[in-house]
Amino acid sequence: MTSNEEASQKPFTAISYEDNVAFSYTLPGEEESQSVERDLTFIWEEGIEKFIEEFGADREYKVHGFNQEKAREIFLEQIEGQN
């Protein structure tokens, strides 16, 4: 059993994946656009089937399992705080 399968056996789960995001901006008085790239962690809330349907089977993801809903909520807040 993989760690994703073990985590999905717990009553409360969260699916996370990482993506590289570019923030584009233009400074006042400049014509050339600049960008900043950053790897961000996202939470997927619609289940594994929908995730695979949206991104394909090759997209990496992690399933995080929690015994209590409060632990799951703390995890989600931590991810939100990092982003």
N, C-alpha and C positions, 0 to 999 in steps of 0.2 A: 504494500500500500504506500503510495507517495505521500509526501507531507501535505499536498493539496487535498488529497482524498481524506487523510486523517483530520485535517482542519474542517472539512465539509461535514464531518460526522458530529460536530459540536452544534448545540442548538442555535447559536448566533454566529453568523459569518459575515465577512466583508471581502470583496474581490478588489484587488488593487492592480494597477499596471502603470508603467512609466512611459512617458512620451517627452520628446524634445520639443519645446515651444520657443518660437522666436517673437520677441517684442520689437516691433519696428516703430521708429519715431524720427521726426525731423525737428532739429533745434531752430528756434527763431533766428532769422537772418541767414540761414543756410539752406541751400537747395538740395543737397544730397541727403538721402535718407540713411539712417543708421539702424542697427539692430543689436539686440542682446539675446543670446540663446541660453536656455536653462532647461535642465531635466526636471520635470515635475512628476509627482505621484498623483494619480487620479483614482477615485473610488467608483466602481461600477456597481449599480444597485439593481440591475434587472435580471440577474441570474446568469449562470455559465452558458446556457444555450443561446441566449440573446447576445452575449459577449462574442461567442464564436461566430454567430450569424453576422454580427457587425464587423468584426475585425479579422475573421478567418481563424483556422485552427493553429496556425503557426505563431500567432501573437502571444508573447509571454505574459503571464499573469500569476498572481499569488492569491490563494484563498487563505484567509486568516480566520481561525475558529476561536470562539469565546464561549465560556460556560455561562457568563452572565451578560445581560444586555448592557449594563453599565460599563463593563469592560470594553465592549464593542464601541460604545459612544465615546469613551476616552480615547480609543485608538483613532476614531474618525476625527476627533478634535485635534489630535497630535498631527495628523496628516494635513489638516486644514491650516494649522499653525505654521507648518514647514513651508507650505506653498505661499 
